[in-house]
Amino acid sequence: MKRLDFSTEIPSLGAAKIMSPLKSARFVDESVPVTLMLTAGELTQLNTDILQKDFEKAGPRERIYFDASKARCAVVTCGGICPGINDVIRAIVNEAHYHYGVRHVLGITNGLRGFIPRYGYEVKVLTPESVSHIHQFGGTILGSSRGLQDPVEIVDSLDRLNINILFVIGGDGAMRAARAIVDEVSARKRNIAVIGIPKTIDNDINFITRSFGFDTAVEKAAEVIQCAHVEATGMDMGVGLVKLMGREAGFIAAQATLAMQEVNFLLVPEQPFSLHGEGGLLQAVEDRLKERKHTIIVCAEGAGQDLLGGEPERDPSGNPKLGDICGLIIRELEGYAESRNFEINIKFIDPSYLIRSIPANAGDRVYCGFLGQNAVHAAMAGKTDMVITRLKSSMVHLPLHLVAAERRRININSDWWSSVMEATGQREFLK
C-alpha cells in the first residue's frame, strides 16, 4: 500500500478582500484550526494506530474572494444516485441566492457529459423557485452519468459559460475528475473554485466517516431485513436472502445488521468466505436450519466475487462489473439441500434501486443542508481543490487528494466489526 500525503492545507485562489454580505454569521477564525484524532478504523491508508491532524474549519469567512454580484456558479451531479442529492442542490442554490446575493447558478445536466458539446445536453437555470420542492423527491433533478470526460473540454465549457465556481457532487471517481479539472484550471491560470461534495451511498470514500444518504439507506435496508425475517419464519426451513449495495465495502449491510439484530450470516467484500466444506456457508446454513428452522442471510453485492471465477469487466467509471453472488448462493444452497435430503425454502429480496432512489430522511436532510451551505461559504472565500465533510463532530475542509486516494473499507479487526459479529453469532462460520 502506498503512503498517503496527509497534508491538510487548502489552496485559495487569492487574498479575500471583500467584506462578507452575511449579516449575523459566526465567522470562522482561520488561525484556530480544528485538531482531530483519527483511527485506523476510519482511514484506509493510516500507517499508525492514531493520527492527530489540524483541519481547516468549515463555515463563513468575514472576508470573501468573489464579488457576489458577478459570481456565476455551476452544479453537477455524477455517478449513481442516492438519497439527499436534491437536498444538497437546494441548499447550494438557497445559500448562494438568499445569503450571498449570487444571481446565477446553473445546473449541468447528466453528469460530466453535460459539459461536452457533442452530447448536446441543456443547461438548467437554478433558482430558489425551481428548487423549492426538489427535496421531496429522490434522485437528482440534474440527472447523472458515469465515466470520466476530458478535463480540457470541461474547462472549455466552464469558460464559455463564464463559470467561476463549480460544485461537484459525486463519489471517489467524481472527486478524481474534480482534481483533473483543478489541474487544467491551474494550467490555464484561471480563477475557478472547484468544491467537491462527497456522495456515496456505500459510505466508502476515504476520510469521509459519514456520507449523506447513508443513514436513509440503512433505515430502508433494515426494513427489508425485517420483511425477509417475516418471510423466513413464515414457513418451515425458510431462508431469507437479502442483497444490499456494497461494491467494495459492506457498510450498509453491516450497519443494517446491527440495526435489526435478526441476521444470522452477513457476507461483505472485506471478509472472505467459502461455500463448501467444513466451516463453509452451506454447512453453517444447514446447522442453523436444523436448530432453529429458519435463517437470514444478508449479502453485500461485492461479497464473494472470488467464488465466481474469471476476470471481471469494467464499467465506464472503471469499477468492476460484479458477478451474481446471490444467484450462486441460491443454486448452491438448493443443490446442497437436495444432496443432503433436507427441505429448504429460499426467499430472495434485492431492494437496491428502491433504496437508492428514495428521498432522504430527516437526519440526512439536516446533514445535506450543512454540506450545501458550507460548500458555498468555502467557494465564496476563494477556497478550491477541496471537499466539505463532517469529520468526527466538526464540519471541515479536506483536500481533494485525500478523499480521492482510495476507498474506505470495513476494518474487520475493529471493535465495531466485532459488535457486528456478536449480533450475528457467525464468528465460527467465518473462521
Disulfide bonds with the S-S distance in Angstrom:
none
